[in-house]
Amino acid sequence: MSRIVALGEAEGVKAFAMVGVDVVAVSDAAALSRIWAGLRDDVGLVILTRSAAQMLGGSLHEAGHPLWAVMP
């Protein structure tokens, strides 16, 4: 079964842990890029905060990454 990961600032993602989502709190672009590049094959969906999506920029659209969604 695929995992869901919430990725971004702690305040924006911590509540997802209550419903079984794996939460990864990051606040700087370098750490975010490392985590994004290192996501394993068992991750089926990544929920991103708006600022995390902006920091990742074009790398979101590179082949080989899981499905992702940006929080409104």
N, C-alpha and C positions, 0 to 999 in steps of 0.2 A: 504494500500500500504506500502511496506517496505521502510525503509530509508537506505541511504548509509552514512557511517561515514568514514572520513579520520582521522587517528590516528598516531601521531608522532610529530617530532619537527616542530615548527611553520613555519620555512622556507620551509620545505618539503611539508606541507599540506595546507597552506593558500590559494593557488590559486584554490583549489577545491571548495571553497565557491562560486566562481563566477558561477559555474554550478549547484548550489543547493545542494551540498554535505554538510552534517553537519561536521564541522571541530572541532577536539579536539586536541589542541596543548599541548603536555606533554614533559618534558625533563628528568624526573627521573623515575627509574624502579618502585618505590613504587606507585607513582601516576598512572603510566601506568597499573600496575596490578589491582589496584582498579577500574579503568575505564573499563578495559577489563572484569573483573568479574561482573561489574554492568550494562553491556549492556542489554537493554530491548529486549523483543521479537519482537518488530517492526523493528529491525535492520536486514536487509537482506544481507548486504555486508559491510565488513570493509576493507578499503584500508590502508595498513601499510607502513610506511617508513622502509627501511632496518634495521636501528638500533632499531626501535620499535619491529620489528619481532624478532630480536636477543635477546632483553631484555625479551620478553615474552617466548621465548624458547619453551619447551615442552608443556606449557599450551595452545599453539595454537591448539594442536591436541587432546585436551580433548573434550569429547562429550558435546553437548549442546550449543556450541558457533556458531555464524553465519559463513557463508562462508567468507573467507578472501583472500586477494591477497597482495603481496609485490611489491612495486614499484621497477622498475629496477634501 
